[in-house]
Amino acid sequence: MKIRNLLAISIGLAFSSLVYAQETKTEETTAAVPTEVIDRLNIPGPLTFNGNEYFLAWSKQNSATWAQQQYILRDDDFKNYKELINISYFDKEIDIETAVKQKVEYVEKRKERTQDKYSFVSVTESPDGKEIIVDYLVTVVPQEGESYAEYNIDRFKNFDTNGKKSFVIFSYSKRIAGDLKYSSKALSKERSRLMEAVITTAVPMVTYKPTAVEPKK
């Protein structure tokens, strides 16, 4: 499936108090790597994406109906990754347009708050309306360490298996450290290729057996 075969849609949205709940891959919610990673979604690994293998590095049971897993390249550093795949699985039906709206609002509000002049967000819908992709770029200037640009692609998809409703967000993230203008431009040049890779990748099948919800820290 080519990107040009997707129907692009533009969304003009007002800011709201809703926060994009599944987000953990940007600087706002950096997590420490646990000593033992539980495969909560029972996805055979490693994942293969765009010719590379990604290994499970982090997982969390956020609620009784929401589990999340993240994968990185074999030699990558989870805290300062170069590429990451995030899978958020919701064991219930979620309105896809509401989820997309929250994501766009999150990126736009962040851009205004941080005065991120390189940031952008775009929404693309499949012809059948069953999937929506939000892709966006942000730049980060951490208190410690090197600044970087981060390009993200979030693929929103509803499932209906024998009457069982579920919702998955398959996300890919890539970072380039260094001069923000250069790194943002470099990631923008990869946009079409990475978008096509996400669009054509099969979303992994999930066999969900909820574990104990982890307490908030």
N, C-alpha and C positions, 0 to 999 in steps of 0.2 A: 504494500500500500504506500503510495507516494504522498508526501505532505500536500501536494497541490490538489489531491483528490479529497482532502478534508475540507469541510465548509467552515471557514473562519467566521467567528462571531465576535462582535465588539460589545463590551459591557460597560455602561456608565453607572457607577455605583457610588452611593453615599457611604461614609464611614459609619460603622456601628461598633457596639461594645463586644460583638462576637469575635473570639480569637480562634485562629485556626488550630484546633486541638491536636492534630497528629504531628505537628511540626516539632522535630527534635534535631534537625541537621544543621541549623544555623547557630550563630553565636549565642542566641538567647538561652539555649537549653543544652549545653554541652554535658554529656554524661560520662561517667567513669566506666571503664571496661570491667565487667564482673569476672571473677576467677573461673566461674563455670557458666557457660551460655546454654540456656534451655531452648530447644527447638519447639516453641509453643504452637507453631502452625504446621508442623510435620511436613515440611517442604524438603524433598530430596536435594541435597547439595553436593558440590557447590553450584551456585547459579551461574549460568552462562549468559552473558550479555555483550553484544557488539564484539564478539570474538575473544572476550576475556572471562576468567573465572573469578567469582566473588564468593567469599567465605563468611559464614555467620559469625558476627563479632559482638552482637548485643541484642537482647530481647527484653520485653517487658509486658506484663499483664496489667494494662492500665485500668480496666474495669472488667466486669463479668462478660461483657460482650465485645471488648476491644483489646486485641493483642497486636504487638508491633515487633518487627525484627529488622535488623540492619546488617548489611553485608559489605565487606571491603575486599580489595585486592590482597593477595597473599602477603606481600611485603609492605603493605600500607600501614600507616599509624592511625589508629581509630580516632585519637584526639585531634590529629592534624591530617586527616585523610586527603587524598587527591581525588578519589572517586568513591562513591557510596551509593548503595541501593537500599531504599527503605520500603518495607511492605507493611501497611497498616490494614488489618482485617477487622471488620465490624460484623458481628454475628447478628445482624438485624438489617432491616431495610432503612436506607438513608436517602433523603431527597438529594439527587446529584446536583441540581442547580443551587440548592442552598449551600452545599459543601463548596462548590466552586466560588460562589459569591463570597463566602467567608475567607477563602484563600486569597482572592483578588483584593479584598478589603485589607487583609493583613499586610500584603506586599505594598499596597499604595500608602497605607498609614505609616508603615515603617519608612518608606521613601521620604515622606514628608517630615517625619520625626527626626531622622538622621541626616536629612539634606543630602541624600545619596544621588548625586547627579548622573551616575551611570546606570541606575536601576531602571528596569522596565518589567512589565508583565503583559502577557498575551493569552488569549483563550481560543481554543480550537475545538470544534465539535465534529464527531464522526457523522457521516451522511444519515445514518439510521437513528442518531440521537441517543444511542445507548452508552456512549463513552464521551468524555470531555477531557481535554488536556489543558493544563495551565502550565506555561513555561515562563520563567522569570529569572532575572539576574539581580544580584545584590553585591555590594562591596562592603568589606568589613575591615575596620581598623581596631584590632584588639589592644587591650592595655599592655599585654606582653606578646612578643612574637611578631612575625611579619604580616603585613596587610595582605589581603587576598580578595579576588573576585570569585563569586560562586554562582554557577549557572545550574538551575534546577528545572526538572520536568516532572510534573505530577500527572499521572494518568488515573482518572476516576472511572470506576466501572461497577455497575450493579450486576449481581448474579441472581438467578432464579433456578435452583436445582430441585426438581420435583416438588415445587411449592415452597421450598426453603429459601428465604430471602437473605442475602448477604451483600456486603459492600467492601470493595478493595480499593486502596490507593497504592499504586505502584509508582515509586519515585526514583529518579536518578539524579545524582548531584555530582558536579565536577568543580574543583577549585584550582585556580592558578594564583600562586603567590607572587608578590613583587609590586611593581608600579601599577597602580589601579587603572590608569588609562590604557596601558599596554595589555594588562591581563583581561580587562573587560572587552577590549577589541578582539583579542585572540579567542575568547570564548564565543563571542558573537559570530565569528567566522565559522565556528563549528556547529552553530545552531541547527542548520538544516540537516546535517548528517546525524546529529544526536537525536533530533526529533524523529527522524525516520526510523532510527534504531529502536526507540521506545515504542513507536506506533506498531512496528512489525514484530516486536517481541511478544511471545505468548505469556500472559500473566500466569504465574505458577499456580497449580492447583493446591488448595488448602484443605487439610483434614484437621478441623479445629476441635480441640479438647481443652477447655479452659482450665488454667491452673489458678492457684490462689492469687488474689489481687495484691499487688505490692503496695505497702503503705507509703503515703506521701512523706517525703523528707523535707 
